[in-house]
């Protein structure tokens, strides 16, 4: 769990430590807002693209080798980004960094799936959410301090250091051994078999819609807070602590209630919260003449509510989805990760083109509604499962 949490922390912080300095990066490289935002999108897309391949590699070669390969790629690209001065090289390196981060994050979840299932898996995934919280809140806060007292390159040096620590920790953990080599046609058959199961597909897509909502907000928020509301870099970074607190509240809600309430009901509840917050964001940006102070407070509150909803939705959606793939745990986790990261990547790429507040708020609300609709359909087949015992 310690290693898995560190890997999730590292992968998420690769975005949040960078967010406060995104307008500065645009100025340094002479890029437009849309081009700078692409450095977020290409990271998410890079993390999504080879996720299934990382899962196949984890099954074929065991967990350790692919994990070390992903960490090596992450550390090297993080160090290279700190040295680059080319906007084109920045985008390429961010995509490669995303590939490494995506591999590490999905193997972290495979490690957890190796040991637990059902509602107990949801509890363990909520523990991973604590690492996500730390990276979301602490990473953004640290990024704000870096933006004020240093320069954005320092954040990537920090990421390279965290990745190196994860490499060292990898050698202290026992891993599941490799399995029989699967032919590409067999891998495809297994993935298609898993994806045809409604109990897998609908929760996975619901979690992807929720994740996409958060990625859209992360991509537009530096410009909204710093350019629309005039916050300084460190002030924007400090808001990460509020977002972290909101995510922590959701993670603890899952940890305490999932055994009694079940993953399906909590999954639906999280999507309802996100949908309501998205609709209220549309109302916020539709009200003419609203004072900037009131609009700022309202937007921060709705951002935190959305974050809370996602922290309830996400671990339950993944636990529900991957628990349906009995006998193919690594494939189910990696396929789920691929679907969710892909949805987030597409949403992030679209958000880079949306400068109007009402436009991206509408996208966020639509994604929340899509998540709610899929959870409503999926819940009958996602009834609470018995709590698995450790090691099952």
C-alpha positions as CSV (number, residue, x, y, z in Angstrom):
1,X,0.0,0.0,0.0
2,X,2.9,2.4,0.8
3,X,4.4,1.8,-2.7
4,X,1.1,2.0,-4.4
5,X,0.2,5.3,-2.7
6,X,3.6,6.8,-3.6
7,X,3.1,5.9,-7.2
8,X,-0.4,7.4,-7.4
9,X,1.0,10.5,-5.6
10,X,3.8,10.9,-8.1
11,X,1.5,10.5,-11.1
12,X,-1.0,13.0,-9.9
13,X,1.6,15.5,-8.7
14,X,3.0,15.6,-12.2
15,X,-0.1,17.7,-13.1
16,X,-0.8,19.6,-9.9
17,X,2.7,20.9,-9.1
18,X,2.7,22.3,-12.6
19,X,-0.7,23.9,-12.6
20,X,0.0,27.2,-10.7
21,X,2.8,28.0,-13.2
22,X,0.9,27.2,-16.3
23,X,0.4,31.0,-17.3
24,X,4.1,31.6,-16.6
25,X,5.0,28.6,-18.8
26,X,2.9,30.1,-21.6
27,X,4.8,33.4,-21.2
28,X,8.2,31.8,-21.0
29,X,7.7,29.8,-24.2
30,X,5.7,32.5,-26.0
31,X,2.7,30.1,-26.3
32,X,-1.0,30.8,-26.4
33,X,-3.3,29.7,-23.6
34,X,-4.6,26.9,-25.7
35,X,-1.1,25.7,-26.6
36,X,0.0,25.8,-23.0
37,X,-3.0,23.9,-21.9
38,X,-2.1,21.1,-24.4
39,X,0.9,20.3,-22.1
40,X,-1.8,19.0,-19.6
41,X,-3.8,17.2,-22.4
42,X,-0.8,15.4,-23.9
43,X,0.2,14.2,-20.5
44,X,-3.2,12.7,-19.8
45,X,-3.4,11.2,-23.3
46,X,0.1,9.8,-23.0
47,X,-0.9,8.2,-19.7
48,X,-4.0,6.6,-21.3
49,X,-2.6,5.3,-24.6
50,X,-0.4,2.4,-23.5
51,X,-2.2,1.5,-20.2
52,X,-3.5,-1.9,-21.5
53,X,0.1,-2.7,-22.8
54,X,1.4,-1.9,-19.3
55,X,-1.1,-4.4,-17.9
56,X,-0.1,-7.0,-20.4
57,X,3.6,-6.5,-19.5
58,X,2.8,-6.7,-15.8
59,X,1.2,-10.1,-16.4
60,X,3.9,-11.4,-18.8
61,X,7.0,-10.2,-17.0
62,X,5.7,-9.8,-13.4
63,X,5.0,-6.5,-11.7
64,X,8.5,-5.4,-10.9
65,X,10.1,-5.1,-14.4
66,X,7.4,-3.0,-16.0
67,X,7.1,-0.9,-12.9
68,X,10.8,-0.1,-13.0
69,X,10.6,0.7,-16.7
70,X,7.8,3.1,-16.2
71,X,9.6,4.8,-13.3
72,X,12.8,5.1,-15.3
73,X,10.9,6.8,-18.1
74,X,9.2,9.1,-15.7
75,X,12.4,10.2,-13.9
76,X,14.3,10.8,-17.1
77,X,11.6,12.8,-18.8
78,X,11.0,14.9,-15.6
79,X,14.7,15.8,-15.5
80,X,14.6,16.6,-19.3
81,X,11.6,18.9,-19.0
82,X,13.4,21.0,-16.4
83,X,16.1,21.6,-18.9
84,X,14.1,22.1,-22.1
85,X,13.6,25.5,-23.8
86,X,11.6,24.4,-26.8
87,X,7.7,24.4,-26.7
88,X,7.6,21.5,-29.1
89,X,10.1,19.5,-26.9
90,X,8.0,20.4,-23.9
91,X,4.9,18.7,-25.4
92,X,6.8,15.6,-26.5
93,X,8.4,15.2,-23.1
94,X,5.1,15.7,-21.3
95,X,3.6,13.0,-23.4
96,X,6.5,10.6,-22.6
97,X,6.3,11.6,-19.0
98,X,2.6,10.7,-19.1
99,X,3.4,7.3,-20.5
100,X,5.7,6.6,-17.6
101,X,3.3,8.0,-15.0
102,X,0.3,6.1,-16.5
103,X,2.3,2.8,-16.3
104,X,3.3,3.4,-12.7
105,X,-0.2,4.4,-11.6
106,X,-1.9,1.5,-13.3
107,X,0.5,-1.0,-11.9
108,X,0.0,0.5,-8.4
109,X,-3.7,-0.3,-8.8
110,X,-2.9,-3.8,-10.1
111,X,-0.8,-4.4,-7.0
112,X,-3.9,-3.5,-4.9
113,X,-6.2,-5.6,-7.1
114,X,-3.8,-8.6,-6.6
115,X,-4.7,-8.7,-2.9
116,X,-8.3,-7.5,-2.5
117,X,-11.6,-7.4,-4.3
118,X,-15.2,-6.2,-3.9
119,X,-16.1,-3.6,-1.2
120,X,-12.7,-4.3,0.5
121,X,-11.0,-3.3,-2.8
122,X,-13.1,-0.1,-2.7
123,X,-11.8,0.6,0.8
124,X,-8.2,0.1,-0.3
125,X,-8.7,2.3,-3.4
126,X,-10.0,5.0,-1.1
127,X,-6.7,4.7,0.7
128,X,-5.0,5.4,-2.6
129,X,-7.3,8.4,-2.8
130,X,-5.4,9.8,0.2
131,X,-2.2,9.8,-1.9
132,X,-4.2,11.4,-4.7
133,X,-5.5,14.0,-2.2
134,X,-1.9,14.8,-1.0
135,X,-0.8,15.3,-4.5
136,X,-3.9,17.3,-5.5
137,X,-3.7,19.7,-2.5
138,X,-0.1,19.5,-1.4
139,X,1.2,19.4,-5.0
140,X,-0.7,22.5,-6.0
141,X,0.3,24.3,-2.8
142,X,3.9,23.4,-3.4
143,X,3.6,24.5,-7.0
144,X,2.3,27.8,-5.9
145,X,5.3,28.3,-3.6
146,X,7.7,27.2,-6.3
147,X,6.0,29.8,-8.7
148,X,6.6,32.5,-6.1
149,X,10.0,31.8,-4.8
150,X,11.6,29.8,-7.6
151,X,10.7,28.8,-11.1
152,X,8.5,26.2,-12.7
153,X,11.5,23.9,-13.6
154,X,12.1,23.2,-9.9
155,X,8.8,21.3,-9.8
156,X,10.0,18.8,-12.4
157,X,13.2,18.3,-10.4
158,X,11.0,17.5,-7.4
159,X,9.1,15.0,-9.5
160,X,12.3,13.3,-10.7
161,X,13.4,12.9,-7.0
162,X,10.0,11.4,-6.0
163,X,10.3,8.9,-8.9
164,X,13.8,7.9,-7.8
165,X,12.5,7.3,-4.2
166,X,9.8,5.0,-5.7
167,X,12.5,3.1,-7.6
168,X,14.3,2.4,-4.3
169,X,11.1,1.4,-2.6
170,X,10.2,-1.1,-5.4
171,X,13.1,-3.3,-4.4
172,X,11.7,-3.8,-0.8
173,X,8.3,-5.2,-1.9
174,X,7.4,-8.7,-3.0
175,X,5.5,-9.0,-6.3
176,X,3.3,-11.5,-8.0
177,X,5.3,-13.6,-10.4
178,X,4.8,-13.6,-14.2
179,X,2.2,-15.7,-15.8
180,X,2.1,-17.7,-19.1
181,X,2.7,-15.5,-22.1
182,X,-0.5,-14.6,-23.8
183,X,-0.6,-14.2,-27.6
184,X,-1.8,-10.8,-28.9
185,X,-5.0,-12.4,-30.2
186,X,-5.6,-13.9,-26.7
187,X,-5.0,-10.5,-25.0
188,X,-7.5,-8.9,-27.4
189,X,-10.0,-11.7,-26.7
190,X,-9.7,-11.2,-23.0
191,X,-10.1,-7.4,-23.2
192,X,-13.2,-7.8,-25.5
193,X,-14.7,-10.4,-23.1
194,X,-14.2,-8.0,-20.2
195,X,-15.5,-5.0,-22.0
196,X,-18.7,-6.7,-23.1
197,X,-19.7,-7.2,-19.4
198,X,-22.1,-4.4,-18.4
199,X,-21.0,-4.8,-14.8
200,X,-17.5,-3.7,-16.0
201,X,-18.2,-1.3,-18.8
202,X,-20.8,1.1,-17.2
203,X,-19.0,1.7,-13.9
204,X,-15.7,2.1,-15.8
205,X,-17.2,4.7,-18.1
206,X,-19.0,6.5,-15.2
207,X,-15.6,6.8,-13.4
208,X,-14.1,8.0,-16.6
209,X,-16.7,10.8,-16.9
210,X,-16.0,11.9,-13.4
211,X,-12.3,11.9,-13.9
212,X,-12.7,13.9,-17.1
213,X,-14.7,16.5,-15.2
214,X,-11.8,17.0,-12.8
215,X,-9.3,17.2,-15.6
216,X,-11.3,19.8,-17.4
217,X,-11.5,21.9,-14.2
218,X,-7.7,21.5,-13.6
219,X,-6.9,22.6,-17.1
220,X,-9.0,25.8,-17.0
221,X,-8.7,26.7,-13.4
222,X,-5.2,28.4,-13.5
223,X,-6.4,30.8,-16.1
224,X,-9.8,31.4,-14.4
225,X,-8.3,32.1,-11.0
226,X,-5.2,34.0,-12.1
227,X,-6.4,35.9,-15.1
228,X,-10.1,36.2,-14.4
229,X,-10.0,36.7,-10.7
230,X,-6.5,38.1,-10.5
231,X,-5.1,35.7,-7.9
232,X,-1.3,35.4,-7.5
233,X,0.5,32.1,-8.2
234,X,0.9,31.2,-4.6
235,X,-2.7,32.2,-3.8
236,X,-4.0,29.9,-6.4
237,X,-1.6,27.2,-5.1
238,X,-3.1,27.6,-1.6
239,X,-6.5,26.7,-3.0
240,X,-5.2,23.2,-3.5
241,X,-5.4,22.7,0.3
242,X,-9.2,23.3,0.1
243,X,-9.5,20.8,-2.8
244,X,-7.4,18.3,-0.9
245,X,-9.7,18.6,2.1
246,X,-12.7,18.1,-0.1
247,X,-11.2,15.0,-1.6
248,X,-10.1,13.7,1.8
249,X,-13.7,14.1,3.0
250,X,-15.0,12.0,0.1
251,X,-12.3,9.3,0.6
252,X,-13.1,9.0,4.3
253,X,-16.8,8.8,3.4
254,X,-16.1,5.8,1.1
255,X,-13.8,4.2,3.7
256,X,-16.4,4.3,6.4
257,X,-19.6,3.7,4.5
258,X,-18.8,1.3,1.7
259,X,-19.1,-1.9,3.8
260,X,-22.6,-0.9,4.9
261,X,-23.9,1.0,1.9
262,X,-22.1,-0.8,-1.0
263,X,-20.1,0.5,-3.9
264,X,-23.0,0.9,-6.2
265,X,-25.0,3.3,-4.1
266,X,-22.0,5.4,-3.2
267,X,-21.0,5.5,-6.9
268,X,-24.4,6.9,-7.7
269,X,-24.3,9.4,-4.8
270,X,-20.9,10.7,-6.0
271,X,-22.2,11.3,-9.6
272,X,-25.3,13.1,-8.3
273,X,-23.1,15.5,-6.3
274,X,-21.0,16.2,-9.4
275,X,-24.0,16.7,-11.6
276,X,-25.6,19.2,-9.2
277,X,-22.3,21.1,-8.9
278,X,-21.9,21.3,-12.7
279,X,-25.4,22.7,-13.1
280,X,-24.8,25.3,-10.5
281,X,-21.5,26.3,-12.3
282,X,-23.6,27.0,-15.4
283,X,-25.9,29.2,-13.3
284,X,-22.9,31.0,-11.8
285,X,-21.5,32.0,-15.1
286,X,-24.9,32.9,-16.5
287,X,-25.7,35.4,-13.8
288,X,-24.9,38.9,-15.1
289,X,-23.2,41.5,-12.9
290,X,-22.2,39.2,-10.1
291,X,-19.4,40.8,-8.0
292,X,-16.0,39.2,-8.5
293,X,-15.7,38.4,-4.8
294,X,-19.0,36.5,-4.7
295,X,-18.3,34.7,-7.9
296,X,-14.9,33.7,-6.6
297,X,-16.3,32.2,-3.4
298,X,-19.1,30.4,-5.3
299,X,-16.7,29.0,-7.8
300,X,-14.3,27.7,-5.1
301,X,-17.2,26.1,-3.3
302,X,-18.5,24.4,-6.4
303,X,-15.0,23.2,-7.3
304,X,-14.7,21.7,-3.9
305,X,-18.1,20.0,-4.1
306,X,-17.2,18.6,-7.5
307,X,-14.0,17.3,-6.1
308,X,-15.8,15.6,-3.1
309,X,-18.2,14.0,-5.5
310,X,-15.4,12.6,-7.7
311,X,-13.6,11.2,-4.6
312,X,-16.8,9.2,-3.8
313,X,-17.5,8.2,-7.4
314,X,-14.0,7.1,-8.6
315,X,-12.9,4.4,-6.2
316,X,-16.3,2.8,-6.1
317,X,-16.6,2.9,-9.9
318,X,-13.2,1.2,-10.4
319,X,-13.8,-1.4,-7.6
320,X,-17.2,-2.3,-9.1
321,X,-15.7,-2.6,-12.6
322,X,-12.6,-4.6,-11.9
323,X,-14.3,-6.9,-9.4
324,X,-16.4,-8.2,-12.2
325,X,-13.3,-9.4,-14.1
326,X,-12.5,-12.5,-12.0
327,X,-9.4,-14.3,-13.2
328,X,-8.2,-11.4,-15.3
329,X,-7.4,-8.8,-12.6
330,X,-4.5,-7.1,-14.3
331,X,-6.4,-6.9,-17.6
332,X,-9.5,-5.5,-16.0
333,X,-7.6,-2.9,-14.1
334,X,-5.6,-1.8,-17.1
335,X,-8.6,-1.8,-19.4
336,X,-10.5,0.3,-16.8
337,X,-7.6,2.7,-16.6
338,X,-7.4,3.0,-20.3
339,X,-11.1,3.8,-20.7
340,X,-11.0,6.4,-17.9
341,X,-7.7,8.0,-18.9
342,X,-8.8,8.2,-22.5
343,X,-12.1,9.9,-21.6
344,X,-10.1,12.4,-19.5
345,X,-7.6,13.0,-22.3
346,X,-10.3,13.7,-24.9
347,X,-12.1,16.1,-22.4
348,X,-8.8,17.8,-21.6
349,X,-8.0,18.3,-25.3
350,X,-11.4,19.8,-25.9
351,X,-11.1,22.1,-22.8
352,X,-7.9,23.6,-24.3
353,X,-10.2,25.1,-27.0
354,X,-12.8,26.4,-24.6
355,X,-12.0,29.8,-23.2
356,X,-15.5,30.9,-22.4
357,X,-16.5,30.0,-18.8
358,X,-20.0,29.0,-19.7
359,X,-18.7,26.7,-22.4
360,X,-16.4,24.6,-20.2
361,X,-18.9,24.7,-17.3
362,X,-21.5,23.2,-19.6
363,X,-19.0,20.4,-20.6
364,X,-18.4,19.7,-16.9
365,X,-22.1,19.5,-16.1
366,X,-22.7,17.2,-19.1
367,X,-19.9,14.8,-18.0
368,X,-21.4,14.7,-14.5
369,X,-24.8,13.9,-15.9
370,X,-23.3,11.2,-18.1
371,X,-21.7,9.6,-15.0
372,X,-25.0,9.7,-13.2
373,X,-26.9,8.1,-16.0
374,X,-24.4,5.3,-16.3
375,X,-24.4,4.6,-12.6
376,X,-28.2,4.5,-12.6
377,X,-28.1,1.8,-15.2
378,X,-25.2,0.0,-13.6
379,X,-26.3,-0.1,-10.0
380,X,-28.7,-3.0,-10.3
381,X,-25.8,-5.2,-11.5
382,X,-23.4,-3.6,-9.0
383,X,-25.1,-4.7,-5.8
384,X,-23.0,-4.6,-2.7
385,X,-20.6,-7.5,-2.6
386,X,-19.3,-9.4,0.3
387,X,-16.2,-7.9,1.9
388,X,-13.2,-9.9,0.7
389,X,-10.6,-11.1,3.0
390,X,-7.0,-9.9,2.7
391,X,-5.0,-12.0,0.3
392,X,-8.0,-13.3,-1.6
